[in-house]
Amino acid sequence: MQRVCFQLQVRPDRIDDYRAVHAAVWPEMCQALHDTGWHNYSLFLRGDGLLIGYLETPDLAAAQAGMAATEVNARWQADMAEYFVDLDGVGPDEAFLQLEEVFHLEDQLPAPTHTAPEGS
């Protein structure tokens, strides 16, 4: 699984509305995300509007293409565009800045060693 972290900036005057919308995301949007490979997907919002997203997916390009092909995503992105700054004419799902992963704990832990049970 590829781990993906990204950032966007929510307009300061729309933060409360953005939170409210995400308290009840459309069920068909949630299902589409799941069906197209967006797993363990979370959004984190700082008080000044900095939005950090995290997901795990076998293939980010395929997950994005899968969502782009859905009707619900077109509606959702059109509704969400007003909440963000600096989109430069593209939807939030295309404008996000992907962050580079520089540390992952499990990658640096030693491999577990297995010992035979006593008496074997």
VEXNUZA-154030 format. One record per atom (N, C-alpha, C, O, CB): residue number from 1; residue in one letter; atom name; z, y, x negated. Coordinates in Angstrom, 1 decimal. Each point is the difference from the previous one (the first is absolute). Glycine has a CB too. Layout:
k; r; a; pz; py; px
NUM; a; CA; Z; Y; X
...
//
This chain:
k; r; a; pz; py; px
1; m; N; 0.0; -1.2; -0.8
1; m; CA; 0.0; 1.2; 0.8
1; m; C; 0.0; 1.3; -0.9
1; m; O; 0.7; 0.0; -1.0
1; m; CB; 0.5; -1.3; 2.9
2; q; N; -2.0; 2.2; -1.5
2; q; CA; -0.1; 1.3; -0.7
2; q; C; 1.1; 0.9; 0.7
2; q; O; 0.0; 0.0; 1.2
2; q; CB; -2.5; -0.3; -1.8
3; r; N; 3.3; 0.9; -0.2
3; r; CA; 1.0; 1.0; 0.5
3; r; C; -0.7; 1.4; -0.1
3; r; O; -0.5; 0.3; -1.1
3; r; CB; 2.5; -1.8; 0.4
4; v; N; -1.9; 2.2; 1.8
4; v; CA; -0.7; 1.3; 0.0
4; v; C; 1.0; 1.1; 0.5
4; v; O; 0.7; -0.2; 1.0
4; v; CB; -3.0; -0.9; -0.5
5; c; N; 2.4; 2.2; -1.3
5; c; CA; 0.8; 1.1; 0.4
5; c; C; -0.9; 1.2; 0.0
5; c; O; -0.8; 0.2; -0.9
5; c; CB; 2.9; -1.2; -0.1
6; f; N; -1.9; 1.9; 2.0
6; f; CA; -0.8; 1.2; 0.1
6; f; C; 0.8; 1.1; 0.5
6; f; O; 1.1; -0.1; 0.6
6; f; CB; -3.1; -1.3; -0.2
7; q; N; 1.4; 2.6; -0.5
7; q; CA; 0.7; 1.2; 0.5
7; q; C; -1.0; 0.9; 0.8
7; q; O; -1.2; 0.0; -0.3
7; q; CB; 2.8; -0.1; -1.7
8; l; N; -1.0; 0.8; 2.9
8; l; CA; -0.7; 1.0; 0.8
8; l; C; 1.1; 1.1; 0.2
8; l; O; 1.2; -0.2; -0.3
8; l; CB; -2.8; -1.4; 1.5
9; q; N; 1.1; 2.8; -0.7
9; q; CA; 0.9; 1.1; 0.3
9; q; C; 0.0; 0.3; 1.5
9; q; O; -1.1; 0.5; 0.5
9; q; CB; 0.8; 0.4; -2.9
10; v; N; 1.4; -1.1; 3.1
10; v; CA; 0.1; 0.4; 1.4
10; v; C; 0.2; 1.5; 0.1
10; v; O; 0.8; 0.6; -0.8
10; v; CB; 0.1; -2.9; 1.5
11; r; N; -1.6; 3.0; 0.2
11; r; CA; 0.3; 1.4; 0.2
11; r; C; 1.4; 0.3; 0.3
11; r; O; 0.6; -0.7; 0.9
11; r; CB; -3.0; 1.0; -0.1
12; p; N; 3.1; 0.6; -1.4
12; p; CA; 1.4; 0.3; 0.2
12; p; C; 0.3; 0.2; 1.5
12; p; O; 1.1; -0.4; 0.5
12; p; CB; -0.9; 1.3; -2.8
13; d; N; -1.1; -0.2; 3.0
13; d; CA; 0.3; 0.4; 1.4
13; d; C; -0.3; -1.2; 0.9
13; d; O; 0.3; 0.1; 1.2
13; d; CB; -0.9; 2.3; -1.7
14; r; N; 0.2; -3.5; 0.0
14; r; CA; -0.3; -1.2; 0.8
14; r; C; 0.8; -1.2; -0.3
14; r; O; -0.2; -1.1; 0.6
14; r; CB; -2.1; 1.9; -0.4
15; i; N; 3.3; -0.7; -1.0
15; i; CA; 0.8; -1.1; -0.5
15; i; C; 0.7; -0.7; 1.2
15; i; O; 0.0; -1.2; 0.1
15; i; CB; 0.3; 2.3; -2.3
16; d; N; 0.4; -0.3; 3.0
16; d; CA; 0.7; -0.6; 1.2
16; d; C; -1.0; -0.8; 0.9
16; d; O; 0.3; -1.1; 0.5
16; d; CB; 1.4; 2.9; -0.6
17; d; N; -2.8; -1.2; 0.4
17; d; CA; -1.0; -0.7; 0.8
17; d; C; -0.6; -1.2; -0.6
17; d; O; -0.1; -1.0; 0.6
17; d; CB; -0.5; 3.2; 0.3
18; y; N; 0.4; -2.2; -2.3
18; y; CA; -0.5; -1.2; -0.7
18; y; C; 1.0; -1.1; 0.1
18; y; O; -0.3; -1.2; 0.3
18; y; CB; -0.9; 2.7; -1.9
19; r; N; 2.5; -1.2; 1.5
19; r; CA; 1.1; -1.0; 0.1
19; r; C; -0.1; -0.6; 1.4
19; r; O; 0.1; -1.2; 0.2
19; r; CB; 1.4; 2.4; -1.9
20; a; N; -1.6; -0.4; 2.7
20; a; CA; 0.0; -0.4; 1.4
20; a; C; -1.2; -1.0; 0.3
20; a; O; 0.2; -1.0; 0.6
20; a; CB; 1.0; 3.2; 0.1
21; v; N; -2.3; -1.8; -1.2
21; v; CA; -1.2; -0.9; 0.2
21; v; C; 0.2; -1.3; -0.7
21; v; O; -0.4; -1.1; 0.6
21; v; CB; -1.1; 3.1; -0.5
22; h; N; 2.1; -2.0; -1.2
22; h; CA; 0.2; -1.3; -0.8
22; h; C; 1.2; -0.8; 0.5
22; h; O; 0.2; -1.2; -0.4
22; h; CB; -1.3; 2.3; -1.5
23; a; N; 1.9; -0.5; 2.8
23; a; CA; 1.0; -0.8; 0.7
23; a; C; -0.5; -1.0; 1.0
23; a; O; 0.7; -0.9; 0.4
23; a; CB; 0.9; 2.8; -0.8
24; a; N; -2.9; -1.7; 0.8
24; a; CA; -0.6; -0.8; 1.0
24; a; C; -1.5; -0.1; -0.2
24; a; O; -0.8; 0.5; 0.8
24; a; CB; 2.6; 0.1; 0.9
25; v; N; -2.2; -1.2; -2.8
25; v; CA; -1.4; -0.2; -0.4
25; v; C; -0.7; -0.9; 1.1
25; v; O; 0.7; -0.9; 0.4
25; v; CB; -0.2; 1.3; -2.9
26; w; N; -1.7; 0.0; 2.8
26; w; CA; -0.7; -0.8; 1.0
26; w; C; 0.0; -1.5; -0.3
26; w; O; -0.3; -0.4; -1.2
26; w; CB; -1.1; 2.4; 1.7
27; p; N; 1.8; -2.9; 0.4
27; p; CA; 0.0; -1.4; -0.3
27; p; C; -1.4; -0.5; -0.6
27; p; O; 0.0; -0.9; -0.8
27; p; CB; 1.8; 0.6; 2.6
28; e; N; -2.9; 0.8; -1.2
28; e; CA; -1.3; -0.5; -0.5
28; e; C; -0.3; 0.5; -1.4
28; e; O; -0.7; -0.7; -0.7
28; e; CB; -0.1; 0.7; 3.1
29; m; N; 1.4; 1.1; -2.8
29; m; CA; -0.1; 0.5; -1.4
29; m; C; 0.8; -0.9; -0.9
29; m; O; -0.5; -0.4; -1.1
29; m; CB; 0.1; 2.7; 1.9
30; c; N; 1.6; -2.7; -0.4
30; c; CA; 0.8; -0.9; -0.8
30; c; C; -0.7; -1.3; -0.2
30; c; O; 0.0; -0.6; -1.1
30; c; CB; 2.1; 1.7; 1.9
31; q; N; -2.6; -1.6; 0.3
31; q; CA; -0.7; -1.3; -0.1
31; q; C; -1.2; 0.0; -0.9
31; q; O; -0.3; -0.9; -0.8
31; q; CB; 1.1; 0.4; 3.1
32; a; N; -1.6; 1.6; -2.2
32; a; CA; -1.2; 0.2; -0.8
32; a; C; 0.4; 0.0; -1.5
32; a; O; -0.7; -0.6; -0.9
32; a; CB; -0.5; 1.8; 2.8
33; l; N; 2.2; -0.4; -2.2
33; l; CA; 0.5; 0.0; -1.4
33; l; C; 0.3; -1.4; -0.5
33; l; O; -0.4; -0.4; -1.1
33; l; CB; 1.3; 2.8; 1.4
34; h; N; -0.1; -3.1; 0.4
34; h; CA; 0.4; -1.3; -0.3
34; h; C; -1.2; -0.9; -0.2
34; h; O; -0.1; -0.8; -1.0
34; h; CB; 2.2; 1.1; 2.2
35; d; N; -3.0; -0.3; -0.2
35; d; CA; -1.2; -0.9; -0.1
35; d; C; -1.0; 0.3; -1.1
35; d; O; -0.7; -0.9; -0.4
35; d; CB; 1.0; 0.7; 2.9
36; t; N; -0.3; 1.4; -3.0
36; t; CA; -0.9; 0.4; -1.1
36; t; C; 0.6; 0.0; -1.4
36; t; O; -0.6; 0.4; -0.9
36; t; CB; -0.6; 1.0; 2.6
37; g; N; 2.4; -2.0; -1.8
37; g; CA; 0.6; -0.2; -1.3
37; g; C; 1.0; 1.0; -0.5
37; g; O; 0.3; 0.1; -1.2
37; g; CB; -2.3; -1.2; 0.7
38; w; N; 2.6; 2.0; 1.4
38; w; CA; 1.0; 0.9; -0.4
38; w; C; 1.3; -0.6; 0.2
38; w; O; 0.5; 0.0; 1.2
38; w; CB; -2.0; 2.0; -0.6
39; h; N; 2.1; -2.6; -1.6
39; h; CA; 1.3; -0.7; 0.1
39; h; C; 1.1; 0.8; -0.6
39; h; O; -0.2; 0.7; -1.0
39; h; CB; -1.0; -2.9; 1.0
40; n; N; 2.4; 2.0; 0.5
40; n; CA; 1.2; 0.6; -0.5
40; n; C; -0.2; 1.5; -0.1
40; n; O; 0.4; 0.6; -1.0
40; n; CB; 0.2; -2.7; -0.3
41; y; N; -1.3; 2.7; 2.3
41; y; CA; -0.4; 1.4; -0.1
41; y; C; 1.2; 0.9; 0.5
41; y; O; 0.5; -0.2; 1.1
41; y; CB; -2.9; -0.5; -0.7
42; s; N; 2.7; 1.7; -1.2
42; s; CA; 1.1; 0.9; 0.3
42; s; C; -0.4; 1.4; -0.4
42; s; O; -0.8; 0.2; -0.9
42; s; CB; 2.5; -2.0; 0.6
43; l; N; -1.2; 2.8; 1.0
43; l; CA; -0.2; 1.4; -0.3
43; l; C; 1.4; 0.6; -0.2
43; l; O; 0.9; -0.3; 0.7
43; l; CB; -3.1; 0.5; 0.7
44; f; N; 2.3; 0.7; -2.4
44; f; CA; 1.2; 0.7; -0.3
44; f; C; -0.3; 1.5; -0.1
44; f; O; -0.9; 0.4; -0.6
44; f; CB; 1.8; -2.4; -0.7
45; l; N; 0.0; 2.8; 2.0
45; l; CA; -0.3; 1.4; 0.2
45; l; C; 1.2; 0.8; -0.6
45; l; O; 1.1; -0.2; 0.4
45; l; CB; -2.5; -0.2; 1.6
46; r; N; 1.1; 1.3; -2.9
46; r; CA; 1.0; 0.9; -0.6
46; r; C; 0.0; 1.2; 0.9
46; r; O; -0.9; 0.3; 0.7
46; r; CB; 0.5; -1.1; -3.0
47; g; N; 1.5; 1.6; 2.2
47; g; CA; 0.3; 1.1; 0.9
47; g; C; -1.1; 1.1; -0.1
47; g; O; -0.2; 0.8; 0.9
47; g; CB; 2.6; -1.3; -1.1
48; d; N; -3.0; 0.6; -1.0
48; d; CA; -1.1; 1.1; -0.2
48; d; C; -1.4; -0.5; 0.4
48; d; O; -0.9; 0.7; -0.1
48; d; CB; 2.3; 0.2; -1.7
49; g; N; -1.5; -2.2; 2.4
49; g; CA; -1.2; -0.5; 0.5
49; g; C; -0.7; -0.9; -1.0
49; g; O; -1.1; -0.5; 0.4
49; g; CB; 0.9; 2.6; 0.8
50; l; N; 0.7; -2.3; -2.4
50; l; CA; -0.6; -1.0; -0.9
50; l; C; 0.1; -1.4; 0.7
50; l; O; 1.1; -0.5; 0.3
50; l; CB; -0.5; 1.9; -2.4
51; l; N; -1.8; -2.0; 2.3
51; l; CA; 0.0; -1.3; 0.6
51; l; C; -0.4; -1.1; -1.0
51; l; O; -1.1; 0.2; -0.7
51; l; CB; 0.5; 0.9; 3.0
52; i; N; 1.4; -2.1; -2.4
52; i; CA; -0.4; -1.1; -0.9
52; i; C; -0.2; -1.3; 0.8
52; i; O; 0.9; -0.3; 0.8
52; i; CB; 0.5; 1.4; -2.7
53; g; N; -2.5; -1.7; 1.7
53; g; CA; -0.3; -1.3; 0.7
53; g; C; 0.0; -1.1; -1.0
53; g; O; -0.3; 0.1; -1.1
53; g; CB; -1.1; 1.1; 2.8
54; y; N; 1.8; -2.4; -1.2
54; y; CA; 0.0; -1.2; -0.8
54; y; C; -0.6; -1.1; 0.9
54; y; O; 0.4; -0.2; 1.1
54; y; CB; 1.6; 1.0; -2.5
55; l; N; -2.8; -1.6; 0.8
55; l; CA; -0.5; -1.3; 0.7
55; l; C; -0.3; -1.0; -1.1
55; l; O; -0.2; 0.3; -1.2
55; l; CB; -0.7; 1.1; 3.1
56; e; N; 0.8; -2.6; -1.4
56; e; CA; -0.5; -1.1; -0.8
56; e; C; -1.2; -0.6; 0.7
56; e; O; 0.0; -0.1; 1.2
56; e; CB; 2.3; -0.4; -2.1
57; t; N; -3.3; 0.2; 0.1
57; t; CA; -1.3; -0.5; 0.6
57; t; C; -0.7; -0.9; -1.0
57; t; O; 0.1; 0.3; -1.2
57; t; CB; -0.3; 1.7; 2.6
58; p; N; -0.6; -3.0; -1.0
58; p; CA; -0.8; -0.7; -0.9
58; p; C; -1.1; 0.8; -0.7
58; p; O; -0.4; -0.2; -1.1
58; p; CB; 0.9; -1.9; 2.5
59; d; N; -1.0; 3.1; -0.6
59; d; CA; -1.1; 0.8; -0.5
59; d; C; 0.0; 1.4; 0.7
59; d; O; -0.3; 0.0; 1.2
59; d; CB; -1.0; -2.1; -1.7
60; l; N; 1.7; 3.2; -0.2
60; l; CA; 0.1; 1.3; 0.7
60; l; C; -1.3; 0.4; 0.6
60; l; O; -0.1; 0.5; 1.1
60; l; CB; 1.9; 0.1; -2.7
61; a; N; -2.9; -0.7; 0.8
61; a; CA; -1.3; 0.4; 0.5
61; a; C; -0.4; -0.8; 1.3
61; a; O; -0.5; 0.6; 1.0
61; a; CB; -0.2; 0.0; -3.3
62; a; N; 1.0; -1.9; 2.4
62; a; CA; -0.3; -0.7; 1.2
62; a; C; 0.9; 0.4; 1.1
62; a; O; -0.4; 0.0; 1.2
62; a; CB; -0.4; -1.9; -2.6
63; a; N; 2.1; 2.2; 1.1
63; a; CA; 0.9; 0.4; 1.1
63; a; C; -0.4; 1.3; 0.5
63; a; O; 0.0; 0.2; 1.3
63; a; CB; 1.8; -1.4; -2.4
64; q; N; -2.3; 2.2; 0.3
64; q; CA; -0.4; 1.3; 0.5
64; q; C; -1.3; -0.2; 0.7
64; q; O; -0.2; 0.7; 1.1
64; q; CB; 1.3; 0.4; -3.0
65; a; N; -2.0; -1.9; 1.5
65; a; CA; -1.3; -0.2; 0.7
65; a; C; 0.3; -0.7; 1.3
65; a; O; -0.7; 0.4; 1.0
65; a; CB; -0.6; -0.6; -3.2
66; g; N; 2.2; -0.7; 2.3
66; g; CA; 0.3; -0.7; 1.2
66; g; C; 0.5; 1.0; 1.1
66; g; O; -0.4; 0.0; 1.1
66; g; CB; 0.9; -2.1; -2.4
67; m; N; 0.4; 3.0; 0.8
67; m; CA; 0.5; 1.0; 1.0
67; m; C; -1.1; 1.0; 0.4
67; m; O; 0.0; 0.4; 1.1
67; m; CB; 2.3; -0.6; -2.2
68; a; N; -3.1; 0.6; 0.1
68; a; CA; -1.1; 1.0; 0.3
68; a; C; -0.9; -0.6; 1.1
68; a; O; -0.7; 0.8; 0.7
68; a; CB; 0.8; 0.1; -3.1
69; a; N; -0.2; -2.2; 2.5
69; a; CA; -0.9; -0.6; 1.0
69; a; C; 0.6; -0.1; 1.4
69; a; O; -0.7; -0.5; 0.9
69; a; CB; -0.3; -0.8; -2.8
70; t; N; 2.3; 1.7; 2.0
70; t; CA; 0.6; -0.2; 1.3
70; t; C; -0.1; 1.4; 0.8
70; t; O; 0.1; 1.0; -0.6
70; t; CB; 1.5; -2.8; -0.3
71; e; N; -1.7; 1.6; 2.2
71; e; CA; 0.0; 1.2; 0.9
71; e; C; 1.3; 0.7; 0.0
71; e; O; 0.1; 1.2; 0.0
71; e; CB; -1.8; -2.3; 1.4
72; v; N; 2.8; 0.3; -1.4
72; v; CA; 1.4; 0.7; 0.0
72; v; C; 0.2; 0.8; -1.2
72; v; O; 0.7; 1.0; 0.1
72; v; CB; 0.1; -2.9; 1.3
73; n; N; -1.2; 1.5; -2.5
73; n; CA; 0.2; 0.8; -1.2
73; n; C; -0.7; 1.3; 0.0
73; n; O; 0.5; 1.1; -0.4
73; n; CB; -0.3; -3.2; -0.9
74; a; N; -1.4; 2.2; 1.9
74; a; CA; -0.7; 1.3; 0.1
74; a; C; 0.8; 0.9; 0.9
74; a; O; 0.1; 1.2; -0.3
74; a; CB; -2.3; -2.4; 0.0
75; r; N; 2.7; 0.7; 1.4
75; r; CA; 0.8; 0.9; 0.9
75; r; C; 1.3; 0.4; -0.7
75; r; O; 0.4; 1.2; 0.1
75; r; CB; -1.3; -2.4; 1.9
76; w; N; 1.6; 0.3; -2.7
76; w; CA; 1.2; 0.3; -0.7
76; w; C; -0.2; 1.0; -1.1
76; w; O; 0.8; 1.0; -0.1
76; w; CB; 0.1; -3.3; 0.6
77; q; N; -1.9; 2.1; -1.3
77; q; CA; -0.2; 1.0; -1.1
77; q; C; -0.4; 1.3; 0.5
77; q; O; 0.4; 1.1; -0.6
77; q; CB; -1.1; -3.0; -0.8
78; a; N; 0.0; 2.0; 2.5
78; a; CA; -0.4; 1.3; 0.6
78; a; C; 1.3; 0.7; 0.5
78; a; O; 0.1; 1.2; -0.2
78; a; CB; -2.3; -2.1; 0.9
79; d; N; 3.1; 0.2; -0.1
79; d; CA; 1.3; 0.5; 0.5
79; d; C; 0.9; 0.4; -1.2
79; d; O; 0.7; 1.1; 0.1
79; d; CB; -0.9; -2.5; 2.0
80; m; N; 0.2; 0.7; -3.2
80; m; CA; 0.9; 0.2; -1.1
80; m; C; -0.5; 1.1; -0.9
80; m; O; 0.9; 0.6; -0.7
80; m; CB; -0.3; -2.9; 0.8
81; a; N; -1.8; 2.6; -0.1
81; a; CA; -0.6; 1.0; -1.0
81; a; C; 0.7; 1.4; 0.1
81; a; O; 0.2; 0.6; -1.0
81; a; CB; -2.4; -1.8; 1.2
82; e; N; 2.6; 1.6; 1.0
82; e; CA; 0.7; 1.3; 0.2
82; e; C; 1.4; 0.1; -0.7
82; e; O; 0.5; 1.1; -0.2
82; e; CB; -1.8; -0.9; 2.3
83; y; N; 1.9; -1.3; -2.5
83; y; CA; 1.3; -0.1; -0.6
83; y; C; 0.0; 0.3; -1.5
83; y; O; 1.1; 0.2; -0.6
83; y; CB; -0.4; -1.8; 2.4
84; f; N; -1.9; 1.5; -2.4
84; f; CA; 0.0; 0.0; -1.5
84; f; C; -0.7; 1.2; -0.5
84; f; O; -0.8; 0.7; 0.6
84; f; CB; 0.8; -3.1; -0.6
85; v; N; 0.4; 2.8; -1.3
85; v; CA; -0.7; 1.0; -0.7
85; v; C; -1.0; -0.6; -1.0
85; v; O; 0.1; -1.1; -0.4
85; v; CB; 2.0; 2.6; 0.6
86; d; N; -3.1; -0.7; -0.6
86; d; CA; -0.9; -0.3; -1.0
86; d; C; -0.8; -1.3; 0.2
86; d; O; -0.1; -0.8; -0.9
86; d; CB; 1.6; 2.0; -0.6
87; l; N; -2.0; -1.4; 2.7
87; l; CA; -0.8; -1.2; 0.2
87; l; C; -1.5; 0.2; -0.3
87; l; O; -0.7; -1.0; -0.2
87; l; CB; 2.3; 0.4; 2.0
88; d; N; -2.0; 1.8; -2.0
88; d; CA; -1.4; 0.3; -0.4
88; d; C; -1.0; -0.7; 0.8
88; d; O; -1.0; -0.5; -0.5
88; d; CB; 1.8; 0.8; -1.8
89; g; N; -0.6; -0.3; 3.6
89; g; CA; -1.0; -0.5; 1.0
89; g; C; 0.0; -1.5; 0.1
89; g; O; -0.9; -0.5; 0.7
89; g; CB; -0.4; 2.4; -1.2
90; v; N; 2.2; -2.7; -0.1
90; v; CA; 0.0; -1.4; 0.2
90; v; C; 1.3; -0.4; 0.7
90; v; O; 0.9; 0.8; 0.0
90; v; CB; -2.3; -1.2; -2.1
91; g; N; 1.5; -0.8; 2.6
91; g; CA; 1.2; -0.5; 0.7
91; g; C; 1.1; -0.3; -1.0
91; g; O; -0.3; -0.2; -1.2
91; g; CB; -1.1; -0.7; 3.0
92; p; N; 2.6; 0.9; -1.3
92; p; CA; 1.2; -0.3; -0.9
92; p; C; -0.2; -1.3; -0.7
92; p; O; 0.5; -0.2; -1.1
92; p; CB; 0.9; 1.5; 2.7
93; d; N; -2.0; -2.3; -0.9
93; d; CA; -0.2; -1.3; -0.6
93; d; C; -0.9; 0.0; -1.2
93; d; O; -0.1; -1.0; -0.8
93; d; CB; 0.6; 0.0; 3.0
94; e; N; -1.3; 2.0; -2.3
94; e; CA; -1.0; 0.1; -1.1
94; e; C; 0.5; 1.0; -1.1
94; e; O; -0.4; 0.0; -1.1
94; e; CB; -1.5; -0.6; 2.7
95; a; N; 2.8; 1.5; -1.2
95; a; CA; 0.4; 1.1; -0.8
95; a; C; 1.3; -0.3; -0.9
95; a; O; 0.3; 0.8; -0.8
95; a; CB; -1.3; 0.7; 2.5
96; f; N; 1.6; -2.6; -1.4
96; f; CA; 1.3; -0.2; -0.7
96; f; C; -0.2; -0.2; -1.5
96; f; O; -1.0; -0.6; -0.4
96; f; CB; 1.9; -0.4; 2.5
97; l; N; 0.1; 1.4; -2.9
97; l; CA; -0.1; -0.1; -1.4
97; l; C; 0.8; -1.3; -0.4
97; l; O; 1.2; -0.1; 0.2
97; l; CB; -1.3; 2.7; -0.5
98; q; N; -0.6; -3.5; -0.2
98; q; CA; 0.6; -1.3; -0.4
98; q; C; 0.8; 0.2; -1.3
98; q; O; -0.6; 0.6; -1.0
98; q; CB; -1.2; -1.9; 2.1
99; l; N; 3.0; 0.9; -1.2
99; l; CA; 0.8; 0.1; -1.2
99; l; C; -0.1; -1.2; -0.8
99; l; O; -0.2; -1.1; 0.4
99; l; CB; 1.8; 2.6; 0.8
100; e; N; -1.4; -1.3; -2.5
100; e; CA; -0.1; -1.1; -1.0
100; e; C; 1.4; -0.6; -0.1
100; e; O; 1.0; 0.6; -0.1
100; e; CB; -2.8; 0.6; -1.2
101; e; N; 1.8; -2.6; 1.4
101; e; CA; 1.3; -0.7; -0.2
101; e; C; 0.2; -0.1; -1.5
101; e; O; -0.8; -0.5; -0.7
101; e; CB; 0.5; -0.8; 2.9
102; v; N; 1.5; 1.7; -2.6
102; v; CA; 0.4; 0.0; -1.4
102; v; C; 1.1; -1.0; -0.3
102; v; O; 0.3; -0.3; -1.2
102; v; CB; -1.1; 2.7; 1.0
103; f; N; 1.5; -2.9; 1.2
103; f; CA; 1.0; -1.0; -0.2
103; f; C; 0.2; -0.8; 1.3
103; f; O; -0.1; 0.4; 1.1
103; f; CB; 1.3; 1.1; -2.7
104; h; N; -1.0; -2.8; 1.3
104; h; CA; 0.3; -1.0; 1.1
104; h; C; 0.9; -1.0; -0.6
104; h; O; -0.3; -0.7; -0.9
104; h; CB; -1.9; 1.0; 2.1
105; l; N; 3.4; -0.3; -0.6
105; l; CA; 1.1; -0.8; -0.6
105; l; C; -0.4; -1.5; -0.2
105; l; O; 0.3; -0.5; -1.1
105; l; CB; 1.3; 2.0; 2.3
106; e; N; -2.2; -2.1; -0.2
106; e; CA; -0.3; -1.4; -0.1
106; e; C; -1.0; -0.3; -1.2
106; e; O; 0.0; -1.1; -0.5
106; e; CB; 0.4; 0.9; 3.0
107; d; N; -1.2; 1.2; -2.8
107; d; CA; -0.9; -0.2; -1.1
107; d; C; 0.7; 0.0; -1.4
107; d; O; -0.5; -0.6; -1.0
107; d; CB; -1.2; 1.7; 2.3
108; q; N; 2.9; -0.6; -1.4
108; q; CA; 0.7; 0.1; -1.2
108; q; C; 1.2; -1.0; -0.1
108; q; O; 0.6; -0.1; -1.1
108; q; CB; -1.3; 2.5; 0.9
109; l; N; 1.0; -3.0; 1.2
109; l; CA; 1.1; -1.0; 0.0
109; l; C; -0.5; -1.3; -0.7
109; l; O; -1.2; -0.3; 0.1
109; l; CB; 2.2; 1.2; 2.0
110; p; N; -0.1; -1.6; -2.9
110; p; CA; -0.5; -1.2; -0.6
110; p; C; -0.3; -1.0; 1.1
110; p; O; 0.7; 0.0; 1.1
110; p; CB; 0.7; 0.4; -3.2
111; a; N; -2.3; -1.3; 1.9
111; a; CA; -0.3; -1.1; 0.9
111; a; C; 1.3; -0.8; 0.3
111; a; O; 0.7; -0.3; -1.0
111; a; CB; -3.2; 0.2; 0.3
112; p; N; 2.7; -0.3; 1.9
112; p; CA; 1.2; -0.9; 0.3
112; p; C; -0.1; -1.3; -0.7
112; p; O; -1.1; -0.6; -0.1
112; p; CB; 1.4; 1.8; 2.3
113; t; N; 0.8; -1.7; -2.7
113; t; CA; 0.0; -1.3; -0.6
113; t; C; 0.6; -1.0; 1.0
113; t; O; 1.0; 0.4; 0.6
113; t; CB; -0.9; 0.6; -3.0
114; h; N; -0.6; -2.1; 2.5
114; h; CA; 0.5; -1.0; 0.9
114; h; C; 0.7; -1.1; -0.9
114; h; O; -0.6; -0.6; -0.9
114; h; CB; -1.2; 1.1; 2.7
115; t; N; 3.0; -0.9; -1.4
115; t; CA; 0.7; -1.1; -0.7
115; t; C; 0.1; -1.1; 1.0
115; t; O; 0.1; 0.1; 1.2
115; t; CB; 1.2; 1.5; -2.7
116; a; N; -1.3; -2.8; 0.9
116; a; CA; 0.1; -1.2; 0.8
116; a; C; 1.5; 0.0; 0.5
116; a; O; 0.9; 0.3; -0.7
116; a; CB; -2.7; -1.6; -0.6
117; p; N; 1.9; 0.8; 2.6
117; p; CA; 1.4; -0.1; 0.5
117; p; C; 0.8; -1.0; -0.8
117; p; O; -0.5; -1.0; -0.6
117; p; CB; -0.4; 1.5; 2.9
118; e; N; 2.2; -0.3; -2.3
118; e; CA; 0.9; -0.9; -0.8
118; e; C; -0.1; -1.4; 0.6
118; e; O; -0.2; -0.2; 1.2
118; e; CB; 1.7; 2.1; -1.7
119; g; N; -1.5; -2.9; -0.4
119; g; CA; 0.0; -1.4; 0.4
119; g; C; -1.5; -0.5; 0.1
119; g; O; -0.1; -1.1; 0.5
119; g; CB; 2.3; 1.5; 0.7
120; s; N; -3.2; 0.4; -1.5
120; s; CA; -1.3; -0.6; 0.1
120; s; C; -0.6; -0.4; -1.3
120; s; O; -1.1; -0.5; 0.0
120; s; CB; 0.8; 1.9; 2.0
//
